[in-house]
Amino acid sequence: MLRAMGVLSLFGLPTTVWSPSQLNRHVRQVLESDYRLSDLWLAGEVANLSHPASGHLYFSVRDSEAAVRCVMWRPEVARLPRLPRDGEAVEAHGHLSVYEAGGQYQLYADQIAFAGEGALYQEFLRLKAVLEAEGLFDPDRKRDLPKWPRRIGVVSSPTGAALRDVVNVLGRRYPLAELILSPTPVQGEAAPAAIVEALRAVNQYGNPDVILLVRGGGSMEDLWAFNTEEVVRAVVNSTAPVVTGIGHETDVHLADFAADRQAPTPSAAAEIATPDRAELAGELREHRQRLARAWRRQRDERHSQVAKQRAALALASPQARIANARQRSDDLARRVVAAVRHELALRQAGLRGLVQTLTAVGPETVLARGYAVVRRLADGQVVRSMAQVKAGDPLGVRVSDGSFGARVEI
Amino acid sequence: MAKKKPVDQMRFEEAFEELAALVGQLESGEQPLEESLALFERGQSLAAHCSQLLEQAELKLRQLVPDDSGGYSESDLELEAE
């Protein structure tokens, strides 16, 4: 271990001082831990080719702005049909790592694909540039895929593995949909025109929400139909959005650039175009739970609100006042009756007094005290004065317990 | 409330999206209790309908076949066994 002691960074923290071999080894490990760099295709032009006596092949793959160093070991070189040439367009496959002694990262190539002896590849690049310039590959041309595709058009060979893959994926992920195959050959001279017609047919007669343009893997020549201008234009002009899934992971075709979405394989195209049944079932479960929770919460809330309001209602209720008033009116009624009785009693007492007074001043009482009422018998007049009588007049005398006759004597 | 489609006549995505909207509505808790109960009950039948559709669905396979008039017509697609 070579490590300087006591070296401090600007921030006062001890920092590691690397040796070149440590650093190169570390960078190599970092590079090798990225899986995307462990299996990649690098496309470009060969430069600085060298083929020394060791049998290994050293070269760079470059574009107009940058270059990547490549090495291919003798056993792999031996399997190449021929050596590449400087300036030739190739695709090199391999993994990325670091040549520790030189501190240089490079592609350890195990395969070199000659881009159709250059000619096909040149045509590919030429056409790509033309169509690109025309704006056919513009990102803002891309349409969104429908969230819920009901009818999924498939433009592919009726006998190919691609269709089978698509059927499997759709059956597993989203069997609610309907698949409409617009069958077409996908390889050979007639393929481009047939693919164009199949796209037109499915758009016009299939009523698709989305179209999968798919084909399994093959050589660049096998897949050439998907690099033709007519197919690219048919994809661009499709009424329904198009998802391509052509060949293997690493292949790229002009139709892919033109598509609304590009998938690396037919299965992946089917996945991109559909929701997943398992996820939907999960979302459904979640919706169910949320629904039940929301309902319970609301119901409980209302219950407690009702209880609260009932209590408040009891407080504010007129019932209490009614009871009060009822009692008060009973009270009043009682008092009225009592008052009336009292009055009546008073009057009765008054009446008795009057009767007594009356009786006291009446003639009976006076007679009982010894007085008598004297009347002239002739006319019944009460005698109040001497002038009313002369001697010998018959009189009627009334005393307290009866009457008797008498004569006046003067 | 607007008149609603009978649940058993709904397509999966209609039912699913109405369910999602309805869950949000019920969670907002801004409706009278009777309406909440109605939402809850409809939500339950929507969810049940969706589950049933998901479980029972079977991918339909169709293909376009050229017809006599120069157009295309649809027929069932039979995949050959592997």
Boltz contact constraints between the chains, C-beta under 6 A:
constraints:
  - contact:
      token1: [A, 148]
      token2: [B, 13]
      max_distance: 6.0
  - contact:
      token1: [A, 170]
      token2: [B, 59]
      max_distance: 6.0
  - contact:
      token1: [A, 171]
      token2: [B, 59]
      max_distance: 6.0
  - contact:
      token1: [A, 175]
      token2: [B, 57]
      max_distance: 6.0
  - contact:
      token1: [A, 175]
      token2: [B, 58]
      max_distance: 6.0
  - contact:
      token1: [A, 175]
      token2: [B, 59]
      max_distance: 6.0
  - contact:
      token1: [A, 176]
      token2: [B, 12]
      max_distance: 6.0
  - contact:
      token1: [A, 176]
      token2: [B, 57]
      max_distance: 6.0
  - contact:
      token1: [A, 178]
      token2: [B, 60]
      max_distance: 6.0
  - contact:
      token1: [A, 179]
      token2: [B, 61]
      max_distance: 6.0
  - contact:
      token1: [A, 180]
      token2: [B, 62]
      max_distance: 6.0
  - contact:
      token1: [A, 181]
      token2: [B, 63]
      max_distance: 6.0
  - contact:
      token1: [A, 181]
      token2: [B, 77]
      max_distance: 6.0
  - contact:
      token1: [A, 182]
      token2: [B, 64]
      max_distance: 6.0
  - contact:
      token1: [A, 201]
      token2: [B, 64]
      max_distance: 6.0
  - contact:
      token1: [A, 201]
      token2: [B, 72]
      max_distance: 6.0
  - contact:
      token1: [A, 205]
      token2: [B, 64]
      max_distance: 6.0
  - contact:
      token1: [A, 205]
      token2: [B, 72]
      max_distance: 6.0
  - contact:
      token1: [A, 206]
      token2: [B, 64]
      max_distance: 6.0
  - contact:
      token1: [A, 277]
      token2: [B, 54]
      max_distance: 6.0
  - contact:
      token1: [A, 281]
      token2: [B, 54]
      max_distance: 6.0
  - contact:
      token1: [A, 284]
      token2: [B, 47]
      max_distance: 6.0
  - contact:
      token1: [A, 284]
      token2: [B, 50]
      max_distance: 6.0
  - contact:
      token1: [A, 284]
      token2: [B, 51]
      max_distance: 6.0
  - contact:
      token1: [A, 287]
      token2: [B, 19]
      max_distance: 6.0
  - contact:
      token1: [A, 287]
      token2: [B, 23]
      max_distance: 6.0
  - contact:
      token1: [A, 288]
      token2: [B, 47]
      max_distance: 6.0
  - contact:
      token1: [A, 290]
      token2: [B, 23]
      max_distance: 6.0
  - contact:
      token1: [A, 291]
      token2: [B, 23]
      max_distance: 6.0
  - contact:
      token1: [A, 291]
      token2: [B, 43]
      max_distance: 6.0
  - contact:
      token1: [A, 294]
      token2: [B, 26]
      max_distance: 6.0
  - contact:
      token1: [A, 294]
      token2: [B, 27]
      max_distance: 6.0
  - contact:
      token1: [A, 295]
      token2: [B, 40]
      max_distance: 6.0
  - contact:
      token1: [A, 298]
      token2: [B, 29]
      max_distance: 6.0
  - contact:
      token1: [A, 298]
      token2: [B, 36]
      max_distance: 6.0
  - contact:
      token1: [A, 302]
      token2: [B, 33]
      max_distance: 6.0
